Amino acid sequence: MGAELDSVFLCPSMLPVGSYGLMRSRLESTGVPTLTVAKAQFERLSVSREPSGVLIVARQAWQALPPEVGRDDLWVGIEHLRTAGNVGSILRSAAAAGARGLMVFGPERDRTDVYDLLAVRASMGAIFRLSIVATSHAEFRRWRLGLARPIATYGGTGEAELDYRAADCRGPTLLMLGNERSGLSDAQRATCDTLVRIPMAPGTDSLNVAMAATVLLFEAAGQRSPISSADVGP
């Protein structure tokens, strides 16, 4: 997907020796406004404990629901997630599993902030490779009814009877995850076709939401085209 850059801040003293001039000339050749700042200024701008000397300002890229879904489309749906690290980790796992994008449910005033700086950082760039869709449950349901190719919608919850491995994710699929503390909302449950659970050892009743998303995503990915050892990085 990439990102539309608004501007870039550079701090020469923080950059590797000899890289500042080349970096600035390349940025300027693309027309991206580039500003050089001193170390003290850069540290005030950056939220990182160990700033790298490059700070990018990119435009948020919210999208509408697509006209259609592809045969192998895989999406993640979230609502009311409050921890930026979880959001970023879900984005990273979604990209690694080959998902098309993330659907963020809820009214704008109370929507999960996918572009929180910590979420973007935790995504390790994955947010720029995915479609980020803002929608409501009512809009999603109307959209789903009009699709030429149906999309299966599974919600993850420990209360479900169906093992997640029994869910058929070989076609277009949306995996729905709920709030860190309360789980799936009533609206999310109503939107889902089927609820699934991840079996766990006795004495445990929940997983971190980002971990649960990762488990579900890679099960779906494995049903489509199993990941070989050659695809696995170090």
NURORO-663077 format. One line per 4 residues: number of its first residue (from 1); their letters; for each residue x, y, z of N, C-alpha, C. Coordinates in steps of 0.001 Angstrom, whole numbers, plus 500000, padded with zeros to 6 digits. Example, Ala and Ser with C-alpha at 12.3 -4.5 7.8 and 13.67 -1.06 7.14 Angstrom:
BEGIN
1	AS	513190 494310 507800 512300 495500 507800 513200 496700 507800; 512850 497750 507080 513670 498940 507140 512900 500030 507870
***
This chain:
BEGIN
1	MGAE	500824 498796 500000 500000 500000 500000 500863 501261 500000; 501948 501231 500795 502779 502417 500885 502134 503471 501760; 502780 504611 501872 502259 505710 502674 502531 507024 501972; 501571 507931 502045 501758 509265 501482 502487 510120 502512
5	LDSV	503710 510504 502187 504524 511258 503136 504159 512731 503108; 504010 513298 504301 503719 514722 504428 505007 515510 504593; 505914 514978 505402 507202 515631 505627 508135 514672 506353; 509424 515008 506346 510426 514195 507036 511360 515124 507806
9	FLCP	511649 514755 509067 512596 515500 509899 513877 514677 510015; 515019 515327 509803 516311 514661 509911 517184 515353 510955; 517898 514538 511710 518866 515072 512674 520243 514543 512294; 521090 515349 511675 522392 514879 511180 523258 514212 512235
13	SMLP	523259 514720 513452 524146 514165 514480 523716 512779 514951; 522499 512382 514677 522007 511062 515079 522139 510032 513973; 522385 510477 512766 522441 509582 511614 523839 509000 511443; 523962 507831 510788 525296 507281 510499 526138 508280 509715
17	VGSY	527412 508279 509959 528330 509215 509303 528214 509093 507785; 528036 510225 507128 527981 510264 505681 526622 510002 505065; 525610 509691 505887 524305 509338 505328 523368 510531 505177; 523608 511594 505940 522661 512712 505950 522491 513343 504563
21	GLMR	523591 513690 503898 523500 514366 502605 522786 513527 501565; 523119 512245 501492 522495 511352 500519 521010 511201 500804; 520669 511051 502085 519275 510878 502457 518448 512114 502120; 519000 513283 502439 518260 514515 502175 518079 514743 500675
25	SRLE	519111 514478 499884 519001 514709 498444 517975 513772 497818; 517923 512551 498283 516941 511598 497749 515520 512013 498115; 515329 512463 499330 514001 512901 499754 513556 514128 498966; 514465 515081 498812 514127 516304 498096 513827 516019 496622
29	STGV	514470 515000 496058 514218 514663 494653 512813 514125 494439; 512193 513618 495510 510823 513110 495409 509790 514190 495712; 510267 515361 496137 509345 516447 496452 508811 516434 497874; 509315 515526 498707 508861 515469 500096 509541 516573 500908
33	PTLT	508773 517454 501564 509387 518496 502397 510280 517879 503467; 511532 518317 503521 512501 517735 504445 513095 518832 505312; 513030 518639 506625 513513 519643 507564 514661 519077 508386; 515709 519868 508557 516848 519477 509375 516720 520138 510743
37	VAKA	516829 519330 511804 516671 519874 513153 517835 519419 514028; 518078 520166 515093 519130 519821 516048 518672 518673 516940; 519613 518062 517619 519321 516893 518439 518278 517192 519512; 518395 518322 520189 517445 518661 521257 516029 518797 520699
41	QFER	515893 519411 519536 514588 519551 518915 514025 518188 518506; 514908 517363 517934 514459 516051 517469 513964 515205 518639; 514654 515242 519748 514259 514456 520913 512917 514908 521459; 512594 516191 521313 511274 516670 521753 510178 516189 520805
45	LSVS	510508 516027 519526 509528 515587 518539 509270 514083 518617; 510307 513312 518910 510208 511866 518859 509615 511292 520143; 508858 510174 519994 508315 509477 521157 509188 508280 521525; 510214 508033 520744 511078 506890 520987 512127 507198 522049
49	REPS	512449 506198 522849 513502 506366 523852 514880 506417 523194; 514995 505779 522047 516250 505764 521297 515975 506211 519863; 515738 507495 519650 515407 507989 518303 516533 507732 517308; 516146 507458 516061 517123 507073 515038 517686 508242 514255
53	GVLI	517046 509411 514381 517491 510559 513597 516622 510816 512378; 515640 509956 512144 514686 510135 511039 513285 510067 511614; 512486 511091 511379 511102 511109 511820 510221 511420 510614; 509320 510510 510307 508458 510639 509132 507049 510999 509548
57	VARQ	506469 511979 508893 505064 512342 509088 504304 511868 507853; 503421 510871 508046 502665 510295 506933 501174 510521 507156; 500436 510597 506072 498991 510804 506139 498282 509493 506469; 497260 509571 507321 496444 508401 507595 495702 507999 506323
61	AWQA	495532 506702 506145 494960 506202 504895 493733 505329 505160; 492705 505917 505769 491459 505193 506007 490756 504941 504676; 490186 503764 504529 489490 503397 503304 488065 502963 503605; 487246 502946 502553 485880 502438 502661 485877 500938 502379
65	LPPE	484777 500277 502665 484652 498863 502344 484825 498665 500846; 485560 497642 500429 485821 497444 498996 484567 497015 498248; 484500 497265 496942 483325 496865 496156 483086 495361 496188; 484161 494589 496212 484065 493137 496241 485229 492567 497052
69	VGRD	485140 491279 497371 486246 490597 498043 486822 489556 497101; 488124 489366 497191 488787 488360 496373 488578 486965 496925; 488862 485976 496123 488657 484578 496501 489442 484204 497751; 490627 484779 497919 491486 484434 499053 491587 485554 500082
73	DLWV	490671 486501 500046 490748 487634 500974 490686 487174 502428; 491582 487724 503239 491601 487481 504675 491659 488827 505376; 490715 489062 506273 490624 490331 506987 490590 490069 508493; 490976 491069 509256 490808 491057 510708 489858 492193 511071
77	GIEH	488924 491918 511970 488014 492946 512456 488249 493208 513932; 488346 494470 514325 488554 494814 515740 487587 495916 516151; 487348 495973 517448 486488 497029 518004 486903 497290 519449; 487068 498563 519774 487346 498988 521150 488615 498384 521745
81	LRTA	489643 498164 520929 490932 497800 521503 491569 499054 522087; 492143 498920 523273 492647 500104 523976 494166 500137 524109; 494839 499047 523822 496284 498989 523994 496967 499084 522641; 497726 500154 522449 498357 500394 521146 499284 499255 520742
85	GNVG	499982 498665 521710 500877 497564 521396 500135 496378 520802; 498933 496104 521321 498123 495015 520772 497712 495308 519335; 497312 496539 519090 496904 496929 517736 498064 496745 516766; 499235 497228 517144 500398 497097 516278 500787 495650 516037
89	SILR	500697 494821 517078 501038 493405 516929 500052 492690 516015; 498779 493043 516107 497779 492442 515218 498056 492834 513773; 498382 494086 513544 498730 494528 512192 499926 493748 511650; 500920 493569 512489 502138 492854 512071 501817 491400 511728
93	SAAA	501015 490737 512569 500644 489353 512309 499768 489239 511068; 498865 490201 510870 497990 490174 509701 498800 490241 508409; 499780 491123 508389 500624 491240 507203 501434 489964 506983; 501951 489395 508070 502768 488178 507959 501947 486992 507478
97	AGAR	500653 486963 507805 499784 485862 507400 499176 486078 506020; 499497 487203 505392 498990 487460 504047 497607 488053 503999; 497164 488665 505098 495837 489275 505127 495777 490495 504218; 494583 490785 503741 494390 491970 502904 494328 493235 503740
101	GLMV	493712 493138 504915 493622 494355 505708 492910 494188 507033; 492676 495337 507662 492058 495432 508980 490797 496261 508878; 489686 495748 509432 488446 496509 509507 488248 496958 510945; 488108 498267 511130 487954 498846 512457 486505 499269 512624
105	FGPE	485801 498620 513547 484378 498877 513761 484159 499915 514853; 483014 500583 514764 482632 501536 515795 482517 502951 515280; 481815 503822 516035 481678 505227 515639 483021 505948 515679; 483177 506953 514856 484467 507640 514731 484970 508168 516069
109	RDRT	484075 508680 516903 484490 509298 518165 485046 508270 519162; 484738 506984 518922 485152 505954 519873 485886 504808 519172; 486419 505097 517987 487052 504063 517176 488494 503813 517646; 488897 502556 517592 490285 502209 517930 491245 503047 517093
113	DVYD	492233 503644 517752 493178 504510 517056 494304 503667 516465; 494078 503189 515244 495072 502361 514564 496350 503152 514293; 496210 504458 514145 497369 505296 513817 498025 505934 515040; 497698 505429 516219 498439 505829 517409 499930 505588 517143
117	LLAV	500784 506511 517575 502211 506396 517269 502813 505084 517753; 502380 504633 518921 502917 503385 519449 502410 502184 518656; 501167 502255 518153 500629 501180 517329 501375 501095 516003; 501629 502253 515413 502368 502288 514140 503765 501714 514342
121	RASM	504407 502104 515422 505765 501614 515695 505756 500105 515916; 504777 499603 516693 504704 498173 516985 504381 497353 515741; 503747 497982 514757 503405 497254 513531 504621 496989 512659; 505729 497669 512923 506975 497477 512172 506761 497663 510668
125	GAIF	505947 498659 510313 505709 498961 508911 504546 498219 508298; 503983 497242 509016 502885 496443 508453 501660 497292 508142; 501443 498344 508901 500271 499188 508684 500265 499793 507285; 501445 499954 506686 501529 500542 505350 501373 499499 504244
129	RLSI	501258 498235 504632 501076 497168 503636 499651 496625 503627; 498813 497139 504509 497452 496631 504653 496420 497699 504312; 495240 497266 503888 494109 498179 503733 493498 498391 505118; 493311 499641 505504 492731 499970 506811 491343 500557 506560
133	VATS	490306 499811 506945 488917 500182 506647 488200 500605 507923; 487491 501710 507858 486640 502162 508960 485192 501866 508594; 484461 501202 509487 483077 500840 509176 482278 500696 510460; 480983 500477 510305 480096 500169 511423 479518 498785 511178
137	HAEF	478913 498207 512193 478330 496882 512011 477156 496917 511032; 476357 497950 511125 475217 498057 510206 475704 498181 508764; 476717 499009 508548 477255 499181 507200 477881 497882 506706; 478595 497195 507568 479232 495933 507183 478189 494898 506779
141	RRWR	477127 494801 507555 476095 493806 507240 475430 494107 505911; 475137 495362 505631 474550 495720 504329 475531 495394 503202; 476777 495728 503419 477817 495461 502414 477939 493976 502134; 477936 493169 503183 478091 491727 503034 476950 491117 502223
145	LGLA	475754 491615 502423 474600 491100 501682 474710 491364 500182; 475417 492432 499811 475523 492799 498408 476713 492197 497677; 477518 491403 498374 478702 490837 497745 478350 489697 496796; 479027 489651 495676 478848 488537 494749 479445 487265 495337
149	RPIA	480501 487399 496106 481174 486263 496741 481052 486447 498247; 480426 485515 498987 480210 485695 500426 481513 485683 501216; 481487 486334 502358 482653 486346 503241 482250 485738 504580; 482965 484702 505010 482693 484052 506293 483261 484914 507413
153	TYGG	482488 485073 508481 482898 485939 509585 482929 485137 510880; 484127 484968 511436 484314 484188 512662 484747 485099 513802; 484109 484937 514954 484483 485699 516133 485185 484828 517151; 486285 485298 517683 487056 484520 518648 486610 484788 520075
157	TGEA	486191 483742 520791 485788 483888 522186 485935 482547 522906; 486338 482591 524148 486502 481366 524917 485194 480670 525224; 484063 481348 525016 482758 480756 525318 482232 479883 524185; 482856 479949 523030 482355 479217 521866 482549 477711 522029
161	ELDY	481738 476942 521333 481862 475485 521357 482755 474973 520233; 482810 475694 519108 483544 475220 517938 485035 475508 518064; 485857 474493 517902 487311 474643 517869 487686 475453 516629; 488585 476422 516780 488938 477291 515660 489487 476519 514470
165	RAAD	490070 475346 514712 490639 474553 513631 489569 473896 512765; 488325 473879 513263 487224 473307 512495 486546 474349 511607; 486905 475591 511749 486315 476659 510931 486891 476605 509518; 486034 476770 508532 486465 476744 507135 486880 478148 506716
169	CRGP	488173 478376 506616 488710 479690 506257 489344 479690 504871; 488942 478742 504025 489580 478630 502713 489110 479686 501730; 487938 480275 501975 487445 481340 501116 487608 482690 501796; 486951 483743 501278 487015 485062 501913 486604 484975 503383
173	TLLM	487421 485517 504259 487212 485337 505703 487529 486612 506462; 486694 486904 507465 486966 487975 508427 487070 487342 509799; 488163 487621 510507 488369 487136 511864 488138 488287 512830; 487156 488154 513718 486739 489246 514594 487316 489061 515992
177	LGNE	487957 490113 516503 488527 490113 517852 487917 491241 518671; 487700 490980 519952 487062 491970 520807 488011 492695 521736; 487422 493456 522630 488151 494262 523609 489018 493396 524521; 490162 493948 524959 491103 493204 525782 490465 492641 527054
181	RSGL	489555 493374 527657 488984 492931 528932 487632 492239 528756; 486749 492819 527955 485379 492305 527873 485120 491384 526691; 486072 491270 525774 485898 490377 524637 484966 490959 523575; 484347 490081 522822 483459 490515 521741 482257 491266 522294
185	SDAQ	481914 492374 521641 480719 493115 522020 479483 492411 521466; 478299 492807 521930 477057 492238 521400 476953 492494 519903; 477370 493690 519473 477305 494026 518045 478237 493134 517233; 479424 492867 517767 480351 491976 517070 479784 490562 516958
189	RATC	479203 490087 518042 478619 488747 518023 477506 488645 516988; 476698 489694 516892 475594 489691 515942 476097 489719 514501; 477251 490320 514285 477821 490405 512938 478454 489090 512506; 478958 488322 513471 479651 487071 513145 478682 485972 512721
193	DTLV	479115 485156 511766 478354 483966 511389 478522 482871 512434; 479761 482746 512940 480111 481643 513832 481123 482129 514856; 481010 481616 516083 481986 481915 517126 482898 480700 517293; 484189 480959 517481 485164 479879 517632 486025 480132 518867
197	RIPM	486600 479054 519374 487469 479176 520549 488818 478542 520272; 489815 478980 521010 491148 478384 520964 491295 477534 522222; 491355 476208 522100 491467 475353 523290 492730 475676 524087; 492582 475662 525390 493713 475964 526275 493780 474965 527413
201	APGT	494928 474891 528052 495127 473964 529163 494225 474336 530332; 493830 473359 531137 493004 473642 532315 493644 474698 533208; 492803 475567 533737 493292 476620 534616 493558 477926 533913; 493496 477932 532572 493648 479171 531801 492350 479434 531054
205	DSLN	492020 480705 530910 490741 481006 530266 490834 482050 529167; 492030 482587 528914 492116 483615 527869 493554 483777 527392; 493656 484340 526199 494948 484708 525618 494963 486217 525415; 496144 486802 525369 496269 488181 524925 495626 488297 523548
209	VAMA	494904 489387 523306 494143 489502 522067 495029 489457 520827; 496224 490013 520901 497124 489967 519753 497617 488545 519505; 497851 487784 520587 498267 486389 520438 497129 485563 519842; 495904 485801 520310 494751 485086 519776 494576 485392 518292
213	ATVL	494727 486650 517922 494617 487029 516514 495653 486309 515676; 496872 486195 516196 497950 485528 515465 497635 484054 515245; 497141 483390 516279 496777 481973 516156 495712 481794 515079; 494659 482615 515114 493569 482500 514144 494048 482830 512728
217	LFEA	494867 483851 512610 495365 484258 511292 496194 483156 510631; 497070 482540 511390 497928 481537 510783 497208 480222 510539; 496132 479955 511285 495293 478817 510940 494624 479073 509593; 494081 480272 509415 493447 480619 508137 494458 480573 506999
221	AGQR	495647 481115 507236 496683 481121 506203 497093 479693 505846; 497198 478825 506848 497595 477449 506613 496561 476667 505820; 495283 476993 506003 494242 476323 505241 494289 476699 503766; 494792 477880 503466 494838 478356 502091 496055 477803 501356
225	SPIS	497224 478015 501921 498463 477508 501333 499455 477336 502469; 499608 476113 502980 500470 475878 504147 501837 476509 504000; 502310 477128 505068 503608 477796 505059 504706 476749 505128; 505625 476788 504168 506727 475831 504148 507884 476341 504967
229	SADV	508831 475453 505255 510001 475851 506029 510802 476923 505308; 510694 476949 503976 511447 477952 503192 510888 479344 503400; 509609 479424 503870 508977 480734 504058 509254 481314 505431; 509788 480512 506321 509963 480930 507703 511316 481593 507878
233	GP	511305 482828 508375 512539 483567 508592 513223 483173 509874; 514377 483756 510125 515110 483426 511349 514381 483952 512571
***
